[in-house]
């Protein structure tokens, strides 16, 4: 029974990654009625730290984020997602001439800038944020979802908090809230009330990180289209890939499943033809994974974002 539950959940995870990838190319314009400008404050050991949570150049392992928006107070308790990166994590760039470069960043598992957390007072809340360059990510109380992005045009430390419309018809017909992940269409789907309820119902399981925890090593590939969408800026593509996996990982923590990034790959030029027919592209990617990824970079699963 345990194996069946894991298999179903793992397949569900692969679907989430696939849907996220599919929606990366769709950028909806935010409805300005649905955001407010905020200036969050970090607290550590009950002491306010302003808009910074870095000490001696290191991100703090545990912090509390506070701000007020939409007529409510947000107290968010955050801890570093220490399982996000495998010890062999690499960033790889495939160039047009088939040359490549590999960067193996030194990542302190307990002090990087990707966090999981919860909204204080809400048992079923889900929070997954990055604080690498401003605050980005998802905040949900289990009923209403929000997305946060930096807003430097309003001044240092300012951010925009977007709220997802609660009406299902409005969610479907309007151009919904914007996220710096540029996967907002998917995130709006993933974190609606119905989806969060389904996660709690279907993925109920131990959450103690014990010896029964399952770790999935994930390898992400971004095709040429994604590279160009982010103005050929490697750091932006890599950051978005990390943000996506950090959010999906949070959704699967209740099942005692931890998703670790083993690699992020960027193509300057597609390694095979990307076609509208999903099955054809999938077959080509599986072949690419078998001969070009697996022999060099061990992984449990690889996903193409296009």
C-alpha positions in Angstrom: 0.0 0.0 0.0 2.8 2.4 0.9 4.5 1.8 -2.5 1.2 2.5 -4.3 0.7 5.7 -2.4 4.2 6.8 -3.2 3.9 5.9 -6.9 0.6 7.8 -7.3 2.0 10.8 -5.5 5.3 10.7 -7.4 3.3 10.6 -10.7 1.3 13.6 -9.4 4.6 15.4 -8.7 5.8 14.8 -12.2 2.5 16.2 -13.5 2.9 19.4 -11.4 6.4 19.9 -12.7 5.2 19.4 -16.2 2.3 21.8 -15.8 4.7 24.4 -14.3 6.9 24.0 -17.3 4.1 24.3 -19.7 2.9 27.5 -18.2 6.3 29.2 -17.9 5.7 30.6 -21.4 2.4 32.3 -20.5 2.9 35.6 -18.7 -0.4 37.2 -17.5 -0.6 40.8 -16.8 -1.5 41.5 -13.1 -4.9 43.0 -12.3 -3.9 46.0 -10.3 -7.0 45.7 -8.1 -5.5 42.6 -6.6 -2.2 43.8 -5.1 -0.9 46.0 -2.4 2.5 47.5 -1.8 4.2 46.4 1.4 7.5 46.7 3.2 8.1 43.4 5.1 10.2 43.3 8.2 12.4 40.3 9.3 12.6 39.2 12.9 15.2 37.0 14.5 15.1 36.0 18.2 12.3 38.5 18.6 14.4 41.4 17.4 13.5 43.3 14.3 16.1 43.3 11.5 14.4 45.6 9.1 14.4 44.3 5.5 17.5 42.2 5.9 17.9 38.7 7.4 21.6 38.3 6.6 24.2 38.1 9.3 27.9 38.2 8.5 27.1 37.5 4.8 25.0 34.4 5.7 21.3 33.9 5.5 19.8 33.1 8.8 18.4 29.6 9.2 15.2 30.6 11.0 13.5 33.9 10.7 10.0 35.4 11.0 8.6 37.7 8.3 6.0 40.3 9.2 3.9 42.7 7.1 0.3 44.0 7.0 -1.8 43.8 3.9 -5.4 43.3 2.8 -6.6 44.3 6.3 -4.7 41.5 8.1 -1.4 40.8 9.8 1.0 38.3 8.3 3.4 36.5 10.7 5.3 34.0 8.6 7.8 31.6 10.3 10.5 30.5 7.9 13.2 27.9 8.0 15.8 27.2 5.3 14.8 24.3 3.0 17.9 22.3 3.7 16.9 19.5 1.3 16.6 21.7 -1.8 20.1 21.0 -3.2 21.9 17.7 -3.4 25.6 17.6 -2.5 26.4 17.1 -6.2 24.3 20.0 -7.5 25.6 21.6 -10.7 24.6 24.4 -13.1 25.3 23.6 -16.7 25.2 25.7 -19.9 25.1 24.0 -23.3 26.4 26.4 -26.0 25.5 26.7 -29.6 28.7 25.0 -30.7 27.9 22.1 -28.4 30.5 23.2 -26.0 29.5 23.5 -22.4 30.4 24.9 -19.1 29.7 23.5 -15.6 29.5 25.5 -12.4 29.4 23.7 -9.1 28.3 26.4 -6.6 29.3 26.0 -3.0 26.0 25.9 -1.2 25.7 25.8 2.6 22.7 23.5 3.2 21.7 25.4 6.3 22.2 29.0 5.1 21.1 29.5 1.5 18.2 31.8 0.6 15.3 29.4 -0.1 12.8 28.9 2.7 9.8 26.8 3.6 7.4 28.0 6.3 3.9 28.5 7.6 1.5 31.4 8.3 1.2 31.7 12.0 -2.2 30.6 13.2 -3.2 28.7 10.1 -2.7 24.9 10.4 -2.9 24.1 6.7 -0.9 27.1 5.4 1.8 26.7 2.8 4.7 29.1 2.4 7.7 28.8 0.0 9.8 31.8 -0.5 13.2 32.8 -1.8 15.0 35.8 -0.4 18.1 35.8 -2.7 17.3 39.3 -4.2 14.2 40.5 -2.5 11.4 38.2 -1.5 9.6 36.0 -4.1 7.2 33.1 -3.9 4.0 31.7 -2.6 2.0 32.4 0.6 -1.2 30.5 1.2 -3.3 30.2 4.4 -5.0 27.1 3.0 -7.9 29.1 1.6 -6.5 32.2 0.0 -3.2 32.4 -2.0 -0.8 35.3 -2.4 2.3 35.9 -4.5 5.0 38.3 -3.4 7.6 40.0 -5.6 10.1 42.9 -5.1 8.9 46.3 -6.1 12.1 48.5 -6.3 10.1 51.3 -8.1 8.4 52.0 -4.7 11.7 52.2 -2.8 14.2 49.9 -1.1 12.7 47.0 0.6 9.2 47.4 -0.9 7.3 44.5 -2.4 4.0 43.8 -4.2 1.7 41.3 -2.6 -0.8 39.9 -5.1 -4.0 38.1 -4.0 -5.6 35.4 -6.0 -9.3 36.2 -6.7 -11.5 33.9 -4.7 -14.3 33.6 -7.2 -13.8 30.5 -9.5 -15.3 32.3 -12.6 -13.1 35.3 -11.9 -10.1 33.1 -11.5 -10.8 31.5 -14.9 -11.8 34.6 -16.9 -9.6 37.4 -15.5 -5.9 37.8 -16.0 -4.9 36.8 -12.6 -2.2 37.8 -10.2 1.4 38.0 -11.4 4.4 36.1 -10.0 8.1 36.7 -10.7 8.2 33.0 -11.4 6.3 33.7 -14.7 4.5 30.4 -13.9 1.6 32.3 -12.4 -1.1 30.5 -14.4 -0.1 27.2 -13.0 0.5 28.5 -9.5 -2.9 30.0 -9.4 -4.3 26.5 -10.2 -2.0 24.7 -7.8 -2.8 26.7 -4.8 -6.5 27.3 -5.1 -8.7 26.1 -2.2 -9.6 22.9 -4.0 -6.0 21.9 -4.7 -4.8 22.6 -1.2 -7.7 20.5 0.2 -6.8 17.7 -2.2 -3.2 17.8 -1.1 -4.2 17.5 2.5 -6.6 14.6 1.7 -4.4 12.6 -0.6 -0.9 13.3 0.6 -1.4 12.9 4.3 1.6 11.2 5.8 4.5 11.5 8.3 6.3 14.9 8.3 9.2 14.2 10.6 12.0 13.8 8.1 12.9 10.4 9.6 14.6 7.4 8.0 11.4 6.7 6.0 11.7 9.9 4.1 12.0 9.7 0.3 14.4 11.9 -1.6 13.8 12.6 -5.3 16.9 14.0 -7.1 15.6 16.2 -9.8 17.4 17.5 -12.9 15.8 20.5 -14.7 16.5 21.4 -18.4 15.5 24.8 -19.8 15.3 25.0 -23.6 16.3 27.8 -25.9 12.9 29.4 -25.6 13.2 29.8 -21.9 16.7 31.1 -22.2 15.6 33.8 -24.6 12.5 34.6 -22.6 14.7 35.6 -19.7 16.8 37.8 -22.0 19.6 35.2 -22.1 20.4 35.9 -18.5 21.6 32.6 -17.0 21.1 33.7 -13.4 17.4 34.5 -14.0 16.7 31.2 -15.6 18.5 29.3 -12.8 16.7 31.3 -10.1 13.3 30.6 -11.6 14.1 26.9 -11.8 15.0 26.9 -8.1 11.9 28.8 -7.2 9.6 26.4 -8.9 11.2 23.3 -7.4 11.2 24.9 -3.9 7.4 25.5 -4.2 6.6 22.1 -5.5 8.8 20.5 -2.8 6.8 22.3 -0.1 3.6 20.7 -1.5 5.1 17.2 -1.1 6.6 17.6 2.4 3.5 16.3 4.1 4.1 12.9 2.5 7.6 12.9 3.8 8.9 13.4 0.2 11.8 15.8 -0.2 12.8 17.0 -3.7 16.5 17.8 -4.2 17.9 19.6 -7.2 20.9 17.7 -8.6 21.3 20.0 -11.7 19.9 22.8 -13.8 20.8 22.9 -17.5 20.3 25.8 -19.9 20.4 25.4 -23.7 21.6 28.3 -25.9 20.2 26.3 -28.8 17.7 23.4 -28.6 19.4 20.0 -28.6 16.4 18.5 -30.5 13.3 19.8 -32.2 10.6 20.9 -29.8 7.2 20.2 -31.4 3.6 21.0 -30.3 3.0 17.3 -30.2 3.9 16.5 -26.5 4.5 12.8 -27.1 7.1 13.5 -29.8 8.9 16.0 -27.6 8.8 13.7 -24.6 10.2 10.8 -26.6 13.1 13.0 -27.8 13.8 14.3 -24.3 13.8 10.8 -22.8 16.3 9.8 -25.3 18.4 12.9 -24.5 18.2 12.1 -20.8 19.3 8.5 -21.4 22.4 9.4 -23.4 23.3 12.9 -22.4 22.2 13.4 -18.8 22.2 10.1 -17.0 25.8 9.0 -17.8 27.1 12.3 -16.4 24.6 13.4 -13.8 22.8 10.9 -11.7 19.1 11.7 -11.2 15.8 10.2 -10.3 13.9 12.3 -12.8 14.6 15.0 -15.4 12.1 17.6 -16.6 12.2 19.8 -19.6 10.9 23.3 -19.2 9.8 24.8 -22.5 
